[in-house]
Amino acid sequence: MALQSTPALNHLAIFLERTDTTFLGVQKFLLFLPSLSNLREFGISLSRLTDDEGVRICEALTNLTSLSFLQLFFSFCREFSMGVTHSISRMLSSLTSLLHLELIIWSCTLTDDGLIAIADTLSQLSSLTLVNLSLGYTGVSDLGVSKIIEALQKLAHLTEFRLNLYHCHCVTDVFANRIADLLRRCISIVKVMLVLSISQITKAGEKEICKVASERKFDSFELVDW
């Protein structure tokens, strides 16, 4: 691939999608990725992957230790097992210079156990200033997302937090109270965006979050509930 001859490349975005017959280009992609040692910003969208493909791609990303920005977008992956989430965790643990993380897992078979594995690693990425998590149409509940909140409370430099729980039917006011507590405790956070549409969070739960937001007077605060 031509990208193999550009070691000085510092920004790259890639989209990979499985066809009906094969996952085109993945072998070549995995071969050239580790050679981009100067890469600072990387975004990848992965659609309809198998479990094994997801694991192998995450393993390849562990070599990109110079990254400061990562956007990782999984969509419509029906084999999103613990193997994939553990691979994501191992990959993240190697990115010690990461400042900006966007992790989108949309309409995949993500469970609380998988989200907890990711949360355990997230809490160790002390340099993070922005975290954007989008978990729409997954099976996560209060248990998993609460562990994410616990992890975020350990990030002393976090200034911006975005969370999308669209169509997460197992998320309730228990989580809303955890979010309110995070916003109350983490004084470094100044920008917040929450999408809580079609969850089990009630108006009372949303009111508690908005109350804290009013007290904190964030630079930017948005709560979406269509």
C-alpha positions as CSV (number, residue, x, y, z in Angstrom):
1,M,0.0,0.0,0.0
2,A,1.1,3.6,-0.7
3,L,0.8,4.5,3.0
4,Q,3.8,2.3,3.8
5,S,6.1,4.9,2.2
6,T,4.8,7.7,4.4
7,P,6.3,7.1,7.9
8,A,6.0,10.8,8.7
9,L,2.2,10.7,8.5
10,N,0.7,12.1,11.6
11,H,-3.1,12.0,10.9
12,L,-5.1,9.1,9.4
13,A,-8.7,8.1,9.1
14,I,-9.8,4.7,7.8
15,F,-13.2,3.0,7.2
16,L,-13.3,-0.8,7.0
17,E,-16.5,-2.7,6.4
18,R,-17.2,-6.4,5.8
19,T,-18.9,-7.3,2.6
20,D,-21.0,-10.4,2.1
21,T,-18.0,-12.5,1.1
22,T,-14.9,-11.1,2.8
23,F,-13.3,-8.4,4.8
24,L,-11.5,-6.6,2.0
25,G,-8.0,-5.1,2.7
26,V,-7.7,-6.1,6.4
27,Q,-4.5,-8.1,6.0
28,K,-2.7,-5.3,4.2
29,F,-4.1,-2.8,6.7
30,L,-2.7,-4.7,9.6
31,L,0.7,-5.0,7.9
32,F,1.3,-1.3,7.3
33,L,-0.3,0.1,10.5
34,P,2.7,-0.6,12.9
35,S,5.0,1.2,10.5
36,L,3.4,4.6,11.1
37,S,5.4,5.3,14.2
38,N,4.9,9.1,14.1
39,L,1.1,8.9,13.9
40,R,-0.5,11.4,16.4
41,E,-4.1,11.3,15.3
42,F,-6.0,8.2,14.2
43,G,-9.6,7.4,13.5
44,I,-11.0,4.1,12.3
45,S,-14.6,3.0,11.6
46,L,-15.1,-0.8,11.8
47,S,-18.5,-2.1,10.6
48,R,-19.8,-5.7,10.7
49,L,-16.6,-7.2,12.0
50,T,-16.3,-10.7,13.3
51,D,-14.8,-11.3,16.7
52,D,-11.4,-12.4,15.4
53,E,-11.1,-9.4,13.1
54,G,-11.9,-7.0,15.9
55,V,-9.2,-8.6,18.1
56,R,-6.5,-8.5,15.4
57,I,-7.1,-4.9,14.6
58,C,-7.0,-3.8,18.2
59,E,-3.8,-5.7,18.7
60,A,-2.3,-3.8,15.7
61,L,-3.2,-0.5,17.3
62,T,-1.2,-1.3,20.4
63,N,1.9,-0.3,18.4
64,L,0.7,3.3,17.9
65,T,2.1,4.5,21.2
66,S,2.6,8.1,20.0
67,L,-1.1,8.8,19.6
68,S,-2.6,11.8,21.3
69,F,-6.0,11.4,19.5
70,L,-7.9,8.2,18.9
71,Q,-11.4,7.7,17.5
72,L,-12.5,4.0,17.5
73,F,-15.9,3.4,16.0
74,F,-17.5,-0.1,16.0
75,S,-20.9,-0.5,14.4
76,F,-23.2,-3.5,13.8
77,C,-20.7,-6.0,15.1
78,R,-22.8,-9.0,16.2
79,E,-19.8,-10.9,17.6
80,F,-18.6,-8.3,20.0
81,S,-17.3,-10.7,22.7
82,M,-15.1,-10.3,25.7
83,G,-12.2,-11.1,23.5
84,V,-12.8,-7.8,21.6
85,T,-13.3,-5.7,24.8
86,H,-10.2,-7.2,26.4
87,S,-8.3,-6.3,23.2
88,I,-9.6,-2.8,23.4
89,S,-8.4,-2.6,27.0
90,R,-4.9,-3.8,26.2
91,M,-4.7,-1.4,23.3
92,L,-5.7,1.6,25.4
93,S,-3.3,0.7,28.2
94,S,-0.4,1.1,25.7
95,L,-1.5,4.6,24.6
96,T,0.0,6.5,27.6
97,S,0.2,9.8,25.6
98,L,-3.5,9.8,24.7
99,L,-5.3,13.1,25.4
100,H,-8.5,12.7,23.4
101,L,-10.5,9.4,23.2
102,E,-13.6,8.8,21.3
103,L,-14.9,5.3,21.7
104,I,-18.2,4.6,19.8
105,I,-19.7,1.1,20.1
106,W,-23.0,1.4,18.2
107,S,-25.5,-1.4,17.8
108,C,-23.1,-4.1,18.9
109,T,-23.4,-7.0,21.4
110,L,-21.6,-5.1,24.1
111,T,-22.3,-6.3,27.7
112,D,-21.6,-4.9,31.2
113,D,-18.7,-7.2,31.6
114,G,-17.1,-5.9,28.5
115,L,-17.7,-2.3,29.5
116,I,-16.2,-2.9,32.9
117,A,-13.1,-4.3,31.3
118,I,-12.7,-1.1,29.3
119,A,-13.4,1.1,32.4
120,D,-10.6,-0.6,34.3
121,T,-8.1,0.6,31.7
122,L,-9.7,4.0,31.2
123,S,-9.1,4.9,34.8
124,Q,-5.3,4.5,34.2
125,L,-5.1,7.0,31.3
126,S,-4.3,9.9,33.5
127,S,-3.4,12.3,30.6
128,L,-6.9,12.2,29.1
129,T,-8.5,15.6,28.7
130,L,-11.5,14.6,26.6
131,V,-13.6,11.4,26.7
132,N,-16.5,10.8,24.2
133,L,-18.3,7.5,24.7
134,S,-21.2,6.5,22.5
135,L,-22.9,3.2,23.5
136,G,-26.2,3.4,21.6
137,Y,-28.3,0.2,21.0
138,T,-26.1,-1.9,23.2
139,G,-27.1,-4.1,26.2
140,V,-25.3,-2.1,28.9
141,S,-27.0,-1.3,32.2
142,D,-26.4,0.8,35.3
143,L,-23.7,-1.6,36.4
144,G,-21.4,-1.1,33.4
145,V,-21.9,2.6,32.8
146,S,-21.5,3.2,36.6
147,K,-18.0,1.6,36.3
148,I,-17.2,4.1,33.5
149,I,-18.2,6.9,35.8
150,E,-16.0,5.6,38.6
151,A,-13.1,5.5,36.1
152,L,-13.6,9.0,34.9
153,Q,-13.5,10.3,38.5
154,K,-9.8,9.3,38.6
155,L,-8.9,11.4,35.6
156,A,-7.6,14.6,37.1
157,H,-7.1,16.4,33.8
158,L,-10.4,15.6,32.2
159,T,-12.1,18.8,31.0
160,E,-14.7,17.5,28.5
161,F,-17.0,14.5,28.8
162,R,-19.6,13.3,26.2
163,L,-21.8,10.3,26.7
164,N,-24.4,8.9,24.4
165,L,-26.7,6.2,25.8
166,Y,-29.4,6.3,23.1
167,H,-31.7,3.4,23.2
168,C,-30.0,1.8,26.3
169,H,-33.2,0.4,27.9
170,C,-31.4,-0.9,31.0
171,V,-30.0,2.4,32.2
172,T,-32.0,4.0,35.0
173,D,-31.9,6.8,37.6
174,V,-29.3,4.8,39.5
175,F,-26.9,5.9,36.7
176,A,-28.3,9.4,36.6
177,N,-27.3,9.8,40.3
178,R,-23.8,8.6,39.5
179,I,-23.5,11.1,36.7
180,A,-24.7,13.9,39.0
181,D,-22.1,12.9,41.5
182,L,-19.3,12.8,38.9
183,L,-20.2,16.4,37.7
184,R,-20.3,17.5,41.3
185,R,-16.9,16.0,42.3
186,C,-14.8,16.4,39.2
187,I,-14.1,20.2,39.1
188,S,-11.8,19.9,36.2
189,I,-14.8,19.1,33.8
190,V,-16.1,22.3,32.2
191,K,-17.9,20.8,29.1
192,V,-20.6,18.1,29.2
193,M,-22.9,16.5,26.6
194,L,-25.3,13.7,27.6
195,V,-27.7,11.9,25.2
196,L,-30.1,9.9,27.4
197,S,-33.0,9.3,24.9
198,I,-35.0,6.1,25.1
199,S,-33.5,4.9,28.3
200,Q,-35.1,4.3,31.7
201,I,-33.9,7.5,33.2
202,T,-36.9,9.5,34.4
203,K,-37.4,13.3,34.5
204,A,-36.5,13.2,38.2
205,G,-33.1,11.7,37.3
206,E,-32.5,14.3,34.6
207,K,-33.5,17.0,37.0
208,E,-30.8,15.9,39.5
209,I,-28.2,16.1,36.7
210,C,-29.4,19.5,35.6
211,K,-29.4,20.8,39.2
212,V,-25.7,20.0,39.5
213,A,-25.0,21.6,36.1
214,S,-26.7,24.8,37.2
215,E,-24.6,24.8,40.4
216,R,-21.4,24.2,38.5
217,K,-22.1,26.7,35.7
218,F,-20.2,24.8,33.0
219,D,-18.7,26.5,30.0
220,S,-21.0,24.2,27.9
221,F,-23.7,21.8,29.1
222,E,-26.2,19.9,26.9
223,L,-28.6,17.1,27.9
224,V,-30.6,15.5,25.1
225,D,-33.8,13.5,25.6
226,W,-35.8,13.3,22.5
